[in-house]
Amino acid sequence: MADQEKILNIAVIAHVDAGKSTLVDAFLRQSDVFRDNEEVVDCIMDSNDLERERGITIYSKNCSVIHNGVKINIVDTPGHADFSSEVERIIRTVDTVILLVDASEGPMPQTRFVLSKALEIGLKPILLINKIDKKDQRAEEVVDEVYELFLDLDANDEQLDFPILYGIAREGIVQYDLNTPSTNIEPLFDTILKHCDVYPDLDEEPCRMQVSALAYDEYIGRLGIGRIYSGVLKQGTSYIRCNQEGLEKRETISNLFVYKGLSRTNVKEAHSGDIVVVAGMPDISIGDTICDPEHVEPMDHIPIEEPTLSMNFHVNSSPFAGRSGKYVTSRNIKERLERELEVNVGLKVEPTDSADCFKVSGRGELHISILIENMRREGYELAISKPEVILHKDENGVKVEPVEEVICLAPEEYSGTIINKLNLRKGVMENMEEDNGYVKITYQVPTRGLLGFRNEFINETHGEGTLVRRICGYEPYKGEIAQRMQGAMISTETGTAMTYALWNLQERGQLFISPQTEVYEGMIIGESAKNIDMDVNPLKNKKLTAIRSSGRDEAMLLTPPRIFSLEEALEWINDDELVEVTPDAIRIRKKGLTAQDRRALYREKMAQNG
């Protein structure tokens, strides 16, 4: 290979909020990717609106920098467990990973997951302890915890001999040790090049490339993204595409791109080791191998972890349906879900008994709610049912369910409440540590028991607690788990909510709406203080008379209503309720809008339960 063609692929892996995107920013800023007069935003790789709003990476993305004549392709991976299918695939295309760990928090559940995937395929990680400028940093202890994690994950001797660096990614600083100051990330570049060999020159061998991610372009159609493992890939040349079902089909690459800085650049050919984007194969999918027609050798299947949670997507049937959405029919929803399946392989879509309902399964609440939020912004209207955990049967025919490891970090005074709540949800405590007035509680809890828990946890800890979850396996079914304890306030009328009515109702629970909000019969307008549903009339106004009262009218002060985000609404609802999602509103409603419908649904449910 020529010097400029030396290629090295790295992925940055970490738990949510450890500083992955900030580190990638530092790579790009210190590699002259941007012009001197170019305005650069923070977390530039988080280009999606939702990623910017939530401050998390949802989709893995690629960029490249040149350092000392070596082209380094960098992959920024999601840190949330719900997007683990992205991480699994991407990690196969890289030569090493930079494991980013917070100097205060230490290794978290998702750190274990992403690291285990890297170690499984034989990668030798580089450890970077980030945020060493924190007041409560404990870098030395964190390094020991990471060693313990490597040992737990059965790392081999070579993997255990990992380089350790320290940094402040936000300031673009990486140091060899805590006592050697630095002004840039040069120590990280040097360590990458010393620790990891560039990809060998396999240009003379037959061409093989495997697709690890998908994208879509309005002009050129479906795109396959992956690494060339051997040979040279050329634009305008025909290859054999092999898929996981054994299909072998001759297809031509119409466009070929490589990454230069942040942009995709069209090239005539690309060499072994590089990450490329190919177009011209309309049915290309994850795991497909593009082979030389003379040497058809499909690569190993890329396994994707099974979904753990499902929700039903219904056509919106509320009285307000079609007011703000452009796409409201079952055909619109079906087409959009099929389009999502082309690029989101962690998702499953199945038909149901009703033509107006689709069962959508994913890796967690966030995984599916990101899809719903994107659909909502695109102009879709739909109604979503309560999330349901997917149960399986093991080899002995025993019903099993997913169990998650939960780490709660909160002020000490809230520990009793947290423990009580998790015990009620069939959780089992594994560990409890106290430090500086904070308590760190580790539990194993069925995924079913955690539906709706995040909201409760935030309320009980007054926003001071941190909750982290990761799926850690399947265990025998734990039995019934209590649902939401409070009932709902259900509107009996359709119209505009009045201050007078809401003022009287707020004594009986917590309201979800403010005056002048349009409501309909069957819509839930608040949470009852008791464990029963209440039919209420939010339209009732004060009777006006010609006679003045002897005293002044009381000032009708309303407590601010509770406004739900999409995830909070999905966590709050019960089995007989739906979340109505439209471009301009998130409403909660009963499946049966009238009292008669609700009684009929209840009788039907009792009959099914025998």
Residue pairs with C-beta under 8 A, 6 or more apart in sequence:
1 201
1 203
1 271
3 69
4 66
4 69
4 71
5 71
5 271
6 69
6 70
6 71
6 198
6 199
7 70
7 71
7 73
7 198
7 199
7 271
7 272
7 273
7 274
8 70
8 71
8 72
8 73
8 95
8 96
8 192
8 193
8 196
8 198
8 199
8 273
9 72
9 73
9 75
9 93
9 94
9 95
9 199
9 227
9 273
9 275
10 72
10 73
10 74
10 75
10 94
10 95
10 96
10 97
10 98
10 192
10 196
11 74
11 75
11 77
11 90
11 91
11 94
11 97
11 98
11 118
12 20
12 23
12 24
12 74
12 75
12 76
12 77
12 97
12 98
12 100
13 20
13 77
13 79
13 87
13 91
13 97
13 98
13 99
13 100
13 114
13 115
13 118
14 20
14 79
14 99
14 100
14 101
14 110
14 111
14 114
14 130
15 79
15 101
15 102
15 105
15 107
15 108
15 109
15 110
15 111
15 468
16 56
16 79
16 80
16 108
16 110
16 468
17 55
17 56
17 79
17 102
18 79
18 100
18 101
18 102
18 105
18 108
18 111
18 130
18 131
19 100
19 102
19 130
19 131
19 169
19 170
20 57
20 76
20 77
20 79
20 100
21 43
21 44
21 45
21 46
21 57
21 76
22 42
22 43
22 169
22 170
23 98
23 100
23 128
23 130
23 167
23 169
23 185
24 44
24 45
24 63
24 74
24 76
25 40
25 42
25 43
25 44
25 45
25 169
25 172
26 169
26 172
26 185
27 63
27 65
27 72
27 74
27 185
28 34
28 44
28 63
28 65
28 261
28 262
29 40
29 172
30 172
30 184
30 185
30 186
31 65
31 66
31 67
33 63
33 65
33 261
33 262
34 40
43 51
43 52
43 55
44 262
45 57
45 61
45 63
45 76
45 262
46 52
46 55
46 56
46 57
47 61
48 58
48 59
49 377
50 58
50 370
50 373
50 374
51 57
51 58
51 59
56 78
56 79
56 80
57 76
57 77
57 78
57 79
58 78
58 80
58 83
58 370
59 78
59 83
59 86
60 75
60 76
60 77
60 78
60 86
60 87
60 90
60 213
61 75
61 76
62 73
62 74
62 75
62 76
62 225
62 259
62 275
63 73
63 74
63 76
63 259
63 261
63 262
64 71
64 72
64 73
64 74
64 258
64 259
64 260
64 261
65 71
65 72
65 74
65 261
66 72
67 189
67 193
68 189
68 193
70 193
70 198
71 274
72 192
73 94
73 259
73 274
73 275
75 90
75 93
75 94
75 275
77 86
77 87
77 90
77 91
77 114
78 86
78 87
79 110
79 114
80 110
80 366
81 109
81 110
81 113
81 363
81 364
81 469
81 470
81 471
82 362
82 363
82 364
82 365
82 366
82 367
83 346
83 363
83 366
83 367
84 113
84 114
84 305
84 346
84 363
85 304
85 305
85 345
85 346
85 363
86 213
86 346
87 113
87 114
87 117
88 117
88 302
88 303
88 304
88 305
89 212
89 213
89 286
89 302
89 304
89 345
90 212
90 213
91 97
91 114
91 117
91 118
91 121
91 123
92 121
92 210
92 212
92 227
92 302
93 212
93 226
93 227
93 275
94 123
95 123
95 196
95 197
95 198
95 199
96 123
96 124
96 125
96 126
96 192
96 195
96 196
97 114
97 118
97 123
97 125
97 126
98 125
98 126
98 128
98 188
98 192
99 111
99 114
99 115
99 118
99 125
99 126
99 127
99 128
99 146
99 162
100 128
100 130
100 169
101 107
101 111
101 127
101 128
101 129
101 130
101 142
101 146
102 108
102 130
102 131
102 134
102 142
103 129
103 130
103 131
103 132
103 134
103 137
103 138
103 139
103 142
103 166
104 131
104 134
104 136
104 137
104 138
104 142
106 138
106 141
106 142
106 145
106 146
107 115
107 142
107 145
107 146
107 149
108 407
108 468
109 405
109 407
109 468
109 469
109 470
109 472
110 468
110 470
111 149
112 149
112 152
112 153
112 470
113 470
115 125
115 149
115 150
115 153
116 153
118 125
119 125
119 150
119 153
119 154
119 155
119 159
123 159
124 158
124 159
124 162
124 195
124 196
125 159
125 162
126 162
126 163
126 165
126 188
126 191
126 192
126 195
127 143
127 146
127 162
127 163
127 164
127 165
128 165
128 166
128 167
128 174
128 188
129 139
129 142
129 143
129 164
129 165
129 166
129 167
130 167
130 168
130 169
131 137
131 168
131 169
131 170
132 139
132 166
132 167
132 168
132 175
132 178
133 168
133 171
136 436
139 166
139 178
143 164
147 160
150 159
150 160
150 162
151 160
163 191
163 194
163 195
165 174
165 175
165 176
165 187
165 188
165 191
166 174
166 175
166 176
166 177
166 178
167 173
167 174
167 175
167 185
167 188
172 184
172 185
173 182
173 183
173 184
173 185
174 182
174 184
174 185
174 186
174 187
174 188
175 181
175 182
175 187
176 182
176 187
198 273
199 272
199 273
200 272
200 273
201 272
202 229
202 230
202 231
202 272
202 273
203 231
203 232
203 271
203 272
204 231
205 230
205 231
205 272
206 230
206 231
206 291
206 292
206 294
206 295
206 297
207 228
207 230
207 231
207 232
207 233
207 239
207 290
207 291
207 292
208 228
208 229
208 230
208 231
208 289
208 290
208 291
208 292
208 297
208 299
209 226
209 227
209 228
209 229
209 233
209 276
209 278
209 289
209 290
210 226
210 227
210 229
210 287
210 288
210 289
210 290
210 299
210 302
211 224
211 225
211 226
211 284
211 285
211 286
211 287
211 288
211 289
211 290
212 225
212 226
212 227
212 286
212 302
213 224
213 225
213 226
213 286
214 222
214 223
214 224
214 225
214 284
214 285
214 286
214 342
214 343
214 345
215 222
215 223
215 225
215 277
215 343
216 222
216 223
216 339
216 342
216 343
217 223
217 279
220 254
220 255
220 279
220 280
221 279
221 280
221 282
222 279
222 281
222 282
222 283
222 284
222 342
223 277
223 278
223 279
223 284
224 277
224 278
224 279
224 281
224 284
224 285
224 288
224 290
225 275
225 276
225 277
225 278
226 275
226 276
226 278
227 273
227 274
227 275
227 276
228 270
228 271
228 272
228 273
228 274
228 276
229 272
229 299
230 272
231 272
231 292
232 269
232 270
232 271
232 272
233 239
233 253
233 256
233 269
233 270
233 276
233 278
233 290
234 253
234 256
234 268
234 269
235 253
235 254
235 255
235 256
235 266
235 267
235 268
235 269
236 252
236 253
236 254
237 252
237 253
238 250
238 251
238 252
238 293
239 250
239 251
239 252
239 253
239 290
239 291
239 292
239 293
240 248
240 249
240 250
240 251
240 290
240 291
240 292
240 293
240 296
241 247
241 248
241 249
241 250
241 251
241 281
241 284
241 288
241 289
241 290
241 291
242 248
242 288
242 289
242 291
242 296
242 298
243 285
243 287
243 288
244 285
244 287
244 288
244 301
248 296
249 283
250 293
251 280
251 281
252 280
253 278
253 279
253 280
253 281
253 290
254 279
254 280
255 266
255 278
255 279
255 280
256 266
256 267
256 268
256 269
256 270
256 276
256 277
256 278
256 279
257 264
257 265
257 266
257 267
257 276
257 277
257 278
257 279
258 264
258 265
258 267
258 270
258 274
258 275
258 276
258 277
259 265
259 275
264 277
270 276
278 284
278 290
281 288
281 290
285 345
286 302
286 304
286 345
287 299
287 301
287 302
289 297
289 298
289 299
291 297
291 298
304 345
304 346
305 346
305 363
306 390
307 346
307 347
307 348
307 361
307 362
307 363
307 390
308 362
308 363
308 364
308 389
308 390
308 402
308 447
308 471
309 361
309 362
309 363
309 364
309 365
309 367
309 368
309 387
309 388
309 389
309 390
309 447
310 348
310 359
310 360
310 361
310 362
310 387
310 388
310 390
311 359
311 360
311 368
311 384
311 385
311 386
311 387
311 388
311 570
312 352
312 357
312 358
312 359
312 360
312 384
312 385
313 333
313 337
313 357
313 358
313 359
313 360
313 372
313 382
313 383
313 384
314 354
314 356
314 357
314 382
314 383
314 384
314 385
314 578
315 328
315 329
315 330
315 333
315 356
315 357
315 382
315 383
316 322
316 325
316 328
316 381
316 382
316 383
316 580
316 581
316 582
317 356
317 383
318 383
318 520
318 522
318 523
318 580
318 587
318 589
318 593
319 494
319 520
319 521
319 593
320 518
320 520
320 580
320 582
320 585
320 587
321 328
321 381
322 328
322 381
323 582
324 381
324 582
324 583
324 584
324 585
325 379
325 380
325 381
325 582
325 583
326 379
326 380
327 333
327 336
327 378
327 379
327 380
327 381
328 380
328 381
330 355
330 356
330 358
332 380
333 358
333 375
333 380
333 382
334 358
336 375
336 378
336 380
337 349
337 358
337 360
338 349
340 347
340 349
340 371
341 347
341 349
344 371
346 362
346 363
346 367
347 360
347 361
347 362
347 367
347 368
347 371
348 360
348 361
348 362
349 358
349 359
349 360
349 361
350 358
350 359
350 361
351 358
351 359
352 358
352 359
360 368
360 371
361 390
362 368
362 371
364 471
365 387
365 451
365 567
365 570
365 571
366 567
368 387
369 566
369 567
369 570
372 382
372 384
372 566
372 581
373 566
375 382
375 581
376 566
376 581
376 582
376 583
377 583
379 583
380 581
380 583
381 580
381 581
381 582
381 583
382 581
383 578
383 579
383 580
383 581
383 589
384 570
384 578
384 579
384 581
385 573
385 575
385 578
386 451
386 570
386 573
386 574
386 575
386 577
387 451
387 570
387 571
389 401
389 402
389 446
389 447
389 448
389 451
390 402
391 399
391 400
391 401
391 477
392 399
392 400
392 401
392 474
393 399
393 400
394 400
394 474
398 476
398 477
399 476
399 477
400 474
400 475
400 476
400 477
401 446
401 447
401 448
401 474
401 475
401 476
401 477
401 478
402 446
402 447
402 471
402 473
402 474
403 444
403 445
403 446
403 447
403 471
403 472
403 473
403 474
403 475
404 444
404 445
404 446
404 447
404 450
404 469
404 470
404 471
404 472
405 430
405 442
405 443
405 444
405 469
405 470
405 472
406 422
406 427
406 442
406 443
406 444
406 445
406 450
406 467
406 468
406 469
407 440
407 441
407 442
407 467
407 468
407 469
408 418
408 422
408 439
408 440
408 441
408 442
408 443
408 457
408 465
408 466
408 467
409 438
409 439
409 440
409 465
409 466
409 467
409 468
410 418
410 438
410 439
410 441
410 461
410 464
410 465
410 466
411 437
411 438
411 439
411 461
411 464
411 465
412 434
412 437
412 438
412 439
414 439
414 460
414 461
414 462
414 464
414 465
415 432
415 439
415 441
417 460
418 441
418 457
418 460
418 461
418 465
419 429
419 441
421 453
421 456
421 457
421 460
422 429
422 441
422 443
422 445
422 449
422 453
424 482
425 445
425 446
425 449
425 450
425 453
425 481
426 445
426 446
426 449
426 478
426 479
426 481
427 443
427 444
427 445
427 446
427 449
428 443
428 444
428 445
429 441
429 442
429 443
430 442
430 443
430 444
431 440
431 441
431 442
432 439
432 440
432 441
432 442
433 439
433 440
434 440
444 472
445 453
446 475
446 478
446 481
447 471
448 478
448 481
449 478
449 481
450 469
451 571
452 484
452 571
452 572
453 467
453 571
454 467
454 567
454 571
455 568
455 571
455 572
457 465
457 467
458 465
458 467
483 574
483 575
484 572
484 574
485 531
486 509
486 527
486 528
486 529
486 530
486 531
487 527
487 528
487 530
487 531
487 532
487 533
487 534
488 524
488 526
488 527
488 528
488 533
488 534
488 574
488 577
488 588
488 590
489 505
489 508
489 509
489 511
489 524
489 525
489 526
489 527
489 528
489 533
489 534
489 536
490 522
490 523
490 524
490 525
490 533
490 534
490 535
490 536
490 590
491 519
491 520
491 521
491 522
491 523
491 524
491 525
491 536
491 537
491 538
492 521
492 535
492 536
492 537
492 595
493 519
493 521
493 537
493 538
493 539
494 519
494 520
494 521
495 518
495 519
495 539
496 516
496 517
496 518
496 519
496 539
497 513
497 514
497 515
497 516
497 517
497 518
497 519
497 525
497 538
497 539
498 515
498 538
498 539
498 540
498 541
499 515
499 556
499 558
500 540
500 541
500 542
500 556
501 536
501 537
501 538
501 539
501 540
501 541
502 511
502 513
502 514
502 515
502 538
502 558
503 556
503 557
503 558
504 540
505 511
505 525
505 526
505 536
505 538
506 526
506 558
506 559
508 528
508 529
508 534
508 536
509 526
509 527
509 528
509 529
509 530
509 534
510 526
510 527
510 529
510 559
510 561
510 562
511 525
511 526
511 558
511 559
511 561
511 562
512 524
512 525
512 526
512 527
512 561
512 562
512 563
512 564
512 588
513 519
513 525
513 526
513 538
513 561
514 558
514 560
514 561
515 558
517 525
519 525
519 538
519 539
520 589
520 593
521 593
521 594
522 589
522 590
522 592
522 593
522 594
522 597
522 598
523 587
523 588
523 589
524 577
524 587
524 588
524 589
524 590
525 536
525 538
526 536
526 561
527 562
527 572
528 534
535 595
564 572
564 586
564 588
565 586
566 579
566 581
566 586
569 579
569 586
569 588
570 579
572 588
573 579
573 588
576 590
576 591
576 592
576 598
576 601
576 602
576 605
577 588
577 589
577 590
577 591
578 588
578 589
578 590
578 591
579 586
579 587
579 588
580 586
580 587
580 588
580 589
590 597
590 598
591 597
591 598
591 601
592 598
592 599
592 600
592 601
